Every structure is written in structure tokens, then in C-alpha cells.
Amino acid sequence: MEIQIRSESSQTHNKPPSPRVTKTRSQVWFFRVCSCILVWTCLFQLFTGLTNQISRFSLPVEPVRLPPLLPPRRNYTSNGILRVSCNGGLNQMRAAICDMVTIARLLNLTLVVPELDKKSFWADPSDFEDVFDINHFIDSLRDEVRIIKRLPSKKYGYKLFQMPPVSWSNEKYYLHKLLPRFRKHKVIHFNRSDTRLANNGLSLHLQRLRCRVNFQGLRFTPRIEALGAKLVQILQQRGPFVALHLRYEMDMLAFSGCTHGCTEKEAEELRKMRCAYPWWKEKEIVSEERRVQGRCPLTPEEAVLVLKALGFQKDTQIYIAAGDIYGGERRLALLKESFPRIVKKEMLLDPKELQQFQNHSSQMAALDFIVSVASDNFIPTYYGNMAKVVEGHRRYLGFKKTILLNQKRLVEVLDLHKNKTLSWDQFAVSAKEAHEGRRMGEPTHRKVISDKPKEEDYFYANPHECIGEGPSTLTD
């Protein structure tokens, strides 16, 4: 009897479910799936809505920026404090700053952030931190030199001793003549800093330190760098461009005594200006003698002839890297007629963007410096400090083409062409021949003239000790 019951029970379990039961189960599963989809959809919508509301009322989240890796601080016993007042324009001061850091390293000194020139013709009120990134300058060089932002209070009992070092001096001069003075006076103020360190004959470490300060330690302020980059971008979007450093400015003409192309009234104005500034020591200058020696900037009209002779076409984009040209638009008329795509920073930027730099010649010069270094061709019409320092940067960046004009030879052929002794074709051939080889920015070693340092090649125009190393091997 029990066996029969079990048998019947087992038969009951093995029976397939009825169609009605199957339908009910399907409905249950369908309901569950739909409910899950509905719940997840609601949760997603709720989460998205909350996220939007939060982002609407919260501040934008900036990406996390890690602090720059700084070199380890160099520990040394300081032999004294070096205070420096730079003199001259932006690029003269730039080279001087590099020299002063190097001298401080050589003598184990503490360097006060250099003071920029405020007394010369330019009367620029800019301080160091208005032109250069002061914190980067201090931090990036801290493994070489201790740099402080200001001179300590006199309560420490020092007497400020003031002097200009002897120009073009080597390591022995600073070690034997000046180091004892620092030990005696504790603080010395170098009131002139231009060309106070020799071009040649220094140890390799010091030469490379000069480069490191120049190419890495001296970075312009973020706002100067940003506006300079914008200028370069605008120019590059329009195609290749030439940076023409047209040094036909009032201060240059007055200082050099070059009045070729000027009216008698303008020549007299320039003479009076030269006599008004006591630090321009040379007063009586014969303009034509200086021009024949190749010591005058080309006039804008002469620059037109030279550019054409060197093969630049009418559609060449030319950026004028300069301040106000003496004589104004009248002197630029032929240049604009011959090369209609001439531009200046004032033409490329909104006046409001340049307003912050007005009456700050060093900051305006910094913008021209950035554009000149980035240009496809750089052509200075006078071989001054700007031309030399830009040339050095372009060499360091891979020998970018720089045409250094042979002023003396050009004056000869320009005058011969003007009096019709040379035809245009002969003039063009002579101009091209005068600028072959090293005048186009090819690799070369500096010319050394040990007894005539003013006549040898300038270190910052061709720092060949650093160029072979390349940017990647210098410490950041």
C-alpha cells in the first residue's frame, strides 16, 4: 500500500506543469525584469540630475598640479653678499645677470636679486620681478648659488662697499682681487655690471653655468610669456616670417652719432640728446666716418635694398622687432611699399593687451625677444646687445637662420649702387657674397683675441661650450 502511494507521488512530480502555471511564471519574470529596468533608469536619472546641480553651484575643479622638482639646495659657507645694479637695455642686463650669478658661484657669495636699470635713457620703472619669474630664478639655481630677494637689515653690522669690477676680467681677478674685499666688507655693491666677465678662458663649469642661467634660469613672467606666445602663434598661422630688428631708433642714433638719412634738424636733435646724457661719454662724432667703419645701423631705405638683394620677395611676412622708428611713418614708407606684409606687435594685438606694458621698455623688448627667437629668419640691422643675445639663443636651439649683416661691406656697395657705379645685379651678387658662411648662423667657435676682448666674439652670441651639450643635458 505504501509502495503504491510513493509510486503515485513520484508520478505526480514528474508531470509537466500545466500551461496556466507556465504562463504565470513568465509573467512574474517579465514583471521582475521590467521593474529592474525601471528602477535603474530612475536611479540613473536621479544621479545625473544631482551631478548637474552640484556642478552648477560648485567651482570648477582644476587639474592637480604637482610642484616642480627642484634641485637640491647647495650648502656652503658664504664669503659675503653681492648686490648688483644692472645697466643698459634688456639684453645687456640679461647677460650681466648671468655673469653675476657665475661670479657669486665662483666666490661662494650670497647674491641679492639684481636691480634693473632705472636711470638710463629708457627710464623703465620695471623691477626684476616685473620682467623675469623671480621665484623660478631663485629656485632653479639653488644648487649653485644662494639667492635672496632683498639685502638684509644693516643691524647685522656691515658697511656697504660700492665699486664697478674691471671689464672682461677672468677667474684670477675675482679670486685674488675681489674675494679678499668681500671678506673685509661683507657686502659689496657692483654698481655697473655690463661685460664684467671675460668671454674666454674660464673653466667649463662656469661657462656652462652662464648658459644655464641664460637659457633656463631667466624665464620671463607668465604674462609676458603668454602674450609673446600669442604673437608667435598669430605670425606662424600666417606663414613663415622674418624678424627684422630695425635698430633705427632715437636712442641708438643719438648714442652712436649716426645721422645718415636724417634732416639737419633731426641731426641736431640727436646731438643734443647725446650731450644730455653724461654716461654717453663720446660727444663729438663724425657720422659718415662711423658709417664707413660699419658702426651705424642701416636706414630703413637701405634695409629695403639689402632684403631685396638677399632674395626676399615682396610677399615675405616681416615682423618689425623694434620700438618707435626715428622719423615715424615717413621713414617706413618705402619698406611698407616694398614689403606690404610688414607687421608690428601693435598691429597684431588688441591695444588693451599691450596697455599693461606701455612705458615699460624692458617688457616690450621681451615680447620682441620672444618673437625674434622663434622667427624663421632673424635679421638685425645693427649688431648690438639684442642681436647678439638673440643670435646665441637661436644657435643654442639648433642654429636657426640668423643673417648678421656685414655693415662695412654693405655701406661700400650701397654707395656704389647709389652713384650708379654698380648695377642692381652686381650689387645683389656683392651683398650675397658678403653674407656667406658664418654670417648665416652656421656652427662655429668664438673668435678669441686675448689682448682685445672688445673685438673678440661675444660669449652670449655664441656659447659654443654649451651648444654641443644641447638643452636636454642642462639641469632644469
Residue pairs with C-beta under 8 A, 6 or more apart in sequence:
68 139
68 476
69 476
70 139
70 140
70 142
71 140
71 142
71 143
71 475
71 476
72 143
73 142
73 143
74 142
74 143
74 144
74 145
74 146
76 108
76 146
77 108
78 108
78 109
78 110
78 146
79 107
79 108
79 109
79 179
79 182
79 183
80 107
80 109
80 110
80 182
80 183
80 185
80 186
80 187
80 188
81 109
81 110
81 111
81 112
81 148
81 151
81 152
81 158
81 186
81 187
81 188
82 100
82 103
82 104
82 107
82 109
82 110
82 111
82 112
82 182
82 187
82 188
82 190
83 112
83 115
83 151
83 160
83 187
83 188
83 189
83 190
84 96
84 97
84 100
84 111
84 112
84 114
84 115
84 189
84 190
84 193
85 114
85 115
85 117
85 189
85 190
85 191
85 192
85 193
86 92
86 93
86 96
86 97
86 114
86 115
86 116
86 117
86 193
86 194
87 93
87 96
87 117
87 120
87 192
87 193
87 194
87 279
88 96
88 117
88 120
88 194
88 385
89 117
89 120
89 122
89 361
89 362
89 365
89 385
89 386
90 131
90 361
90 362
90 365
90 366
90 369
90 386
91 365
91 369
91 385
91 386
91 388
91 389
91 390
92 194
92 385
93 114
93 116
93 117
93 193
93 362
94 214
94 218
94 389
95 194
95 195
95 214
95 385
95 389
95 459
95 460
96 114
96 193
96 194
96 195
96 196
97 114
97 193
97 213
97 218
98 210
98 213
98 214
98 217
98 218
98 460
99 193
99 196
99 197
99 210
100 111
100 114
100 190
100 193
100 196
101 111
101 141
101 144
101 145
101 147
101 209
101 210
101 213
101 217
102 197
102 202
102 206
102 209
102 210
102 213
103 109
103 165
103 174
103 196
103 197
104 110
104 111
104 145
104 147
105 144
105 145
105 206
105 209
106 171
106 174
106 175
106 206
107 174
107 175
107 178
107 179
107 182
109 145
109 182
110 145
110 146
110 147
110 148
111 145
111 146
111 147
111 148
112 147
112 148
112 149
112 150
112 151
113 128
113 129
113 134
113 137
113 138
113 147
113 148
113 149
113 150
114 128
114 193
115 127
115 128
116 124
116 126
116 127
116 128
116 131
116 362
117 124
118 124
118 125
120 277
120 279
121 251
121 254
121 255
121 277
122 251
122 361
122 362
124 359
124 360
124 361
124 362
124 363
125 359
125 360
126 360
126 362
126 363
128 134
128 137
129 221
130 221
130 360
130 362
130 363
131 220
131 221
131 224
131 362
131 363
131 366
132 218
132 219
132 220
132 221
133 219
133 220
133 221
133 222
134 149
136 217
136 219
137 147
137 217
137 218
137 219
138 147
138 149
140 216
140 217
140 476
141 147
141 212
141 213
141 217
143 475
144 209
144 212
151 187
158 185
158 186
158 187
159 185
159 186
159 187
160 185
160 187
160 188
160 189
161 181
161 185
161 187
161 188
161 189
162 188
162 189
162 191
163 188
163 189
163 190
163 191
164 190
164 191
164 192
164 196
165 173
165 174
165 178
165 190
165 192
165 196
166 173
166 196
167 194
167 195
167 196
167 453
168 195
168 196
168 197
168 198
168 199
168 453
168 454
169 196
169 197
169 198
170 198
170 201
170 202
171 201
171 202
171 203
171 206
178 188
181 188
182 188
190 196
195 453
197 210
198 453
199 446
199 448
199 453
199 456
199 457
199 458
199 459
200 446
200 448
200 450
200 456
200 459
201 450
204 465
207 459
207 463
207 465
207 466
208 465
208 466
208 469
208 474
210 459
210 460
210 463
211 396
211 463
211 465
211 466
211 474
212 474
212 475
214 389
214 392
214 393
214 460
214 463
215 393
215 396
215 466
215 471
215 474
216 474
216 475
216 476
219 225
220 228
220 366
220 370
223 356
224 357
224 363
224 366
224 367
224 370
225 370
227 349
227 353
227 357
227 367
228 366
228 367
228 369
228 370
228 371
229 370
230 349
230 353
231 345
231 348
231 349
231 367
231 370
231 371
232 370
232 371
232 374
234 348
235 241
235 317
235 319
235 343
235 348
235 371
235 375
236 374
238 317
238 341
239 317
240 317
240 376
240 377
241 316
241 317
241 318
241 319
241 375
241 376
241 377
242 312
242 316
242 317
242 318
242 319
242 375
242 376
242 377
242 378
242 379
243 319
243 321
243 368
243 371
243 372
243 375
243 377
243 378
243 379
244 303
244 307
244 318
244 319
244 320
244 321
244 322
244 379
244 381
245 321
245 322
245 368
245 372
245 378
245 379
245 380
245 381
245 382
245 386
245 387
245 390
246 297
246 300
246 303
246 320
246 321
246 322
246 325
246 381
247 297
247 322
247 380
247 381
247 382
247 384
247 386
247 387
248 297
248 298
248 299
248 300
248 322
248 325
248 326
248 327
248 331
248 381
249 322
249 323
249 324
249 325
249 326
250 270
250 273
250 324
250 326
251 273
252 258
252 297
252 382
252 384
253 259
253 262
253 270
253 297
253 326
254 270
254 271
254 273
254 274
254 280
255 274
255 280
256 285
256 290
256 295
256 296
256 297
257 270
257 271
257 274
257 282
257 285
257 286
257 287
257 290
258 287
258 290
258 291
258 295
258 296
258 297
259 266
259 267
259 270
259 287
260 287
260 288
260 291
260 296
260 299
261 299
261 301
261 302
261 331
262 270
262 326
262 327
266 326
266 327
267 287
274 280
274 282
274 283
274 285
275 283
287 296
290 296
291 411
292 408
292 411
293 408
294 406
294 407
294 408
294 409
294 410
294 411
295 407
296 382
296 407
296 411
297 381
297 382
298 306
298 381
298 382
298 405
298 407
298 410
299 331
300 325
300 331
300 332
300 334
300 335
301 331
301 334
301 335
302 410
302 414
303 335
303 381
304 334
304 335
304 338
304 339
305 414
305 417
305 427
306 405
306 410
306 414
306 431
307 316
307 318
307 338
307 339
307 379
308 338
308 428
309 427
309 428
309 431
309 432
310 403
310 431
310 432
310 435
311 432
312 339
314 338
314 339
314 340
315 340
315 341
316 339
316 341
317 341
317 343
318 339
318 341
318 342
318 343
319 342
319 343
319 344
319 371
319 375
320 342
320 343
320 344
321 368
321 369
321 371
321 372
321 386
322 368
323 361
323 364
323 365
325 331
325 332
332 342
335 342
336 342
345 354
345 364
345 367
345 368
345 371
346 354
354 364
357 363
357 364
357 367
358 364
365 386
368 386
369 386
369 389
369 390
372 378
372 386
372 390
373 390
373 393
373 394
373 397
373 400
375 400
376 400
376 401
377 401
377 402
377 403
378 390
378 391
378 394
378 400
378 401
378 402
378 403
379 402
379 403
379 405
380 386
380 387
380 390
380 391
380 404
380 405
381 405
382 407
383 404
383 405
383 407
387 404
387 461
388 458
388 460
388 461
389 460
389 461
390 402
391 402
391 404
391 441
391 461
391 462
392 460
392 461
392 462
392 463
394 400
394 401
394 402
394 441
395 402
395 441
395 443
395 461
395 462
395 463
395 467
396 463
396 466
396 467
396 471
397 471
399 441
399 442
399 443
400 441
401 440
401 441
402 440
402 441
403 435
403 439
403 440
403 441
404 435
404 439
404 440
404 441
405 435
405 439
406 434
406 435
406 439
409 430
409 434
410 431
410 434
413 422
413 427
413 430
413 431
413 434
414 427
416 422
416 427
417 423
417 424
417 426
417 427
422 430
438 444
443 464
443 467
444 462
444 464
445 462
445 464
446 456
446 457
446 458
446 459
446 462
446 464
447 456
447 457
448 456
448 457
449 455
449 456
450 456
466 474
